[in-house]
Structure formats: C-alpha cells, structure tokens
Amino acid sequence: MGAHNAHYETAGTRERRPDHVTIAAKFDRYARFYQRTAKDIVGGAWLWSIRWNYDTDPYRDPLPPILLVFNEIGARSARTQIRNIAALTRHHWEGQPDREGAFHSYRGKIPIVATRLDLLRKHGPHGPVFWRFGRKHREDLWSAVGNPREEATLRQRAQAYRERQAQEKRQQARQAAQREARRPSCTRCGQKLTDDRRRMTETFPEPDHNWRPGVCASCEADVLHQEKEQERVEAEERQRQETEANRPRSLFRRR
C-alpha cells in the first residue's frame, strides 16, 4: 500500500498537543473502524477497502498503515513520545514470529510507522527515516509499511520448493527408467511385459487352464487359441480312431 493511502497523525511538542496516552487511544478507534463492513456490498467487504486501494492478499490480510510525524519542539522528546505510544499500542501492531523465526507475520495488525520532521528535512521522504513499531531500524517508507523479510523468505521458500519438486521429478524419472530396464520381456515375442503381467507372472509362475506366465496378453491369447485348436484336432483324431476301431468287420474277404 502506497504512502498516499496512509492515515497521518501530526504531533508537535506544544502544550496543546495531545500526550502519548491520547494519541495511543486513537488506535482503538482505528481498529474498530477497520473491522466495520460495508453493508451495501455483497460479501460484506471491509469498509476501509472501498476507500483505499490495496493489493488483495488473503494470506496476509493487510490493513492501511498509519503514519505518525513528530516535530521536535520544546522540552518533551519526540523519541520518548514514540516509544511510549509504541508501548501502549503493542496489541495493535505486534506481529507473530514465523515458525522458523525468519520473519514476523502482521496479519490483521495495523502497520504503525513514525518519523520526525527533522529527519524528513535531512533525508527527504524517500530516505530511511521511518520507524515501524516493533522493528529495530529505520527504513524507507515502502519497506516500513511492507514486510521485506517475509517477502524475501517466501520467495526463497518458493524457490526451494520448486527445486525440491524438480529433484523429485528427476528421481522419479530415474527410478522409472531403472524399473523399465528391469522389466521382463515376453518369452514369445520379446515385447516388454506390462506391470500387471509382470506382477501376475511373479505371483503365479505356473500355468493353468487359462493362464500362461511369462508372455504378453496378445501372445497368451494366441497360445491359448493354438492349444485349443490343437486339442480340437487331437480330439477329432481320437474320435476317428475310435470310430474306425469299432466298425464291424466282414467275415469274408474279397478276392
């Protein structure tokens, strides 16, 4: 979310300026506002989402950032004010550490960023003059309202995942090639046996009435057909011989 989409709170050190308790209390109202939904929109979109542009991200649930700009005037220190406000609003901005401790997730949290006018004058609005509550160092505005460590970590994890997927595919391809090299061939035609035929041959190595191990399905059908045809021919021959043997013999021979 760009800086033009942020809320701004400017606090000087004049006596009329609200103290850190008053400023911190405003974030309770901001939090309630962020929970309001637009009743006239199907699906109940957040009210703030129709007023400010933002990048949709269902995993991060972003909220509009709030920028506090302090002017170092008078006896009260802007640094002290910032620290006090951060302490009172911790429940609004504090993120949760990633499972590996690589970054903090700020889902549903308010990005609160603070700076001082003297820093803006010295470094300009694009310099590292913004301190996001909960972080140790000042950053440029884009980094402060965003989460560079999370983005970098997620990119690295996505790249590592892609590399693991590629490695697994290569491993699977090698294993498939090894299995193919070990696959037995049909003893009749030489064609590689299918996985089912190979498993059946290993499980039932002996032939039976309708099963011939070690051959492909096509050859098995051909073999069974030939065997049945041979059986038919042999049966017909036996029948012929039996008929011939049982035929009555004449008592007289013809001269």
Secondary structure, 3 states (H helix, E strand, C coil): CCHHHCEEEEECCCCCCCCHHHHHHHHHHHHHHHCCECCCCCCCCEHHHHCCCCCCCCCCCCCCCEEEEECCCCCCCHHHHHHHHHHHCHHHHCCEECCCCCCEECCCCCCEEEEEHHHHHHHCCCCCCEEECCCCCCECHHHHHCCHHHHHHHHHHHHHHHHHHHHHHHHHHHHHHHHHHHCCECCCCCCECCHHHHHHHHHCCCCECCECCCCCHHHHHHHHHHHHHHHHHHHHHHHHHHHHHCCCCCCCCCC
